[in-house]
Amino acid sequence: MAIYDDNDQNWLKVAQSLRILRRRLRPFVENETEIYHNSLRTKIRNTSSGTTCQTKCNIKKWNPIPKKLPLMCVACVPWRDEILANHSAKEGPIHWNNCTPHLWPSKKWEVAKAYMPRGLKRKCNFDDFDISALLNLMTCCKYFRRFIQEHKLNQVIEVRNSVMHCPDMTFSKEEKEGHLDKIRDLGQALAQHAPDLMKLSEEIEMTPLYLIMVAQGPRLEAAFVPRIDDVSTVGTTFWTLKERTEFLLQCYDEGQLDGLKEAVRGTINCLERNKYYGFDLSKEEEILLWMEEQLIQQEKSAKAQQAARRLFLSYGLIFAVSLLWPRLLSLLAHSA
């Protein structure tokens, strides 16, 4: 049985609303990404020799460096340069290693991934991308500026980050309402270009959270995987826990350790509470437990190093005093 208090419900409601937003954004993002990709293809075809990549350029191991571009063949360079020309973060790191360059002419999402956060190399269609990836695409790709102001996208990115970072996975009522207002605001601003967003606010308001669910027996007989677009309590919990685990692992890999141990423990606790839903998140649980153990060991190691430094300083002080003490006594004797 999974039972939530009010603050748990508030967190889950915000997570659910982000999933509703993602689903309603789909037709707009799919269509406009296609249009943008076609525009690049037409421009490059008209301004270059039209050659195709013969070497299957691979930048998997490219380390993003500001103002540095990965080396590519003559066929891929025009695509690289057009992607860069339409990127809002030219001076910052661009995650080229998300992409497979030789697929740029044929796959729109290979182009789109250059505008997304790192770690998406193996993702290849809309279903693979969470709301953060889609919002970053719209923020970093200048093509989307004709539709929406950047700060409205950034506000919802901050909401998503709050959902991912929140250590105990709870929001106060005031926090919940503030987050929902930002999601609704984005939907309203985009609705003239994305008709599916016209009823975003209504769906957020009307979609219930079934807060107590009981499986038949200790667990369902077969592991249940909700649909990718499922915004029920089960679907929201399942996909948000998967996304949160990926996010926390990325934070660990990047050395963003502040508050990470608490966030990992909070996620493990949530997994434990929701095991009776019957879905299988054993892989995520294994990753979280591994991360927690690593963080605990790192914390112990840091404390041991601090203790060693204090001990070294103490012995150093004693040694210094022992060397100076005879000299001090001699000076005192002479002064007397």
Secondary structure, 3 states (H helix, E strand, C coil): CECCCHHHHHHHHHHHHHHHHHHHHHHHHHHHHHHHHHHHHHHHHHHCCCCCCCCCCCCCCCCCCCCCCCCCCCCCHHHHHHHHHCECCCCCCCCHHHCCHHHCCCCHHHHHHHHCCCCCCCCCCHHHCCHHHHHHHHHHEHHHHHCCCHHHHHHHHHHHHHHHHCCCCCCCHHHHHHHHHHHHHHHHHHCCCCHHHCCHHHHHHHCCCCCCECCCCCCCCCCCCCCCCCCCHHHHHHHHHHHHHHHHHHHHHCCCCCCHHHHHHHHHHHHHHCHHHCCCCHHHHHHHHHHHHHHHHHHHHHHHHHHHHHHHHHHHHHHHHHHHHHHHHHHHHHHC
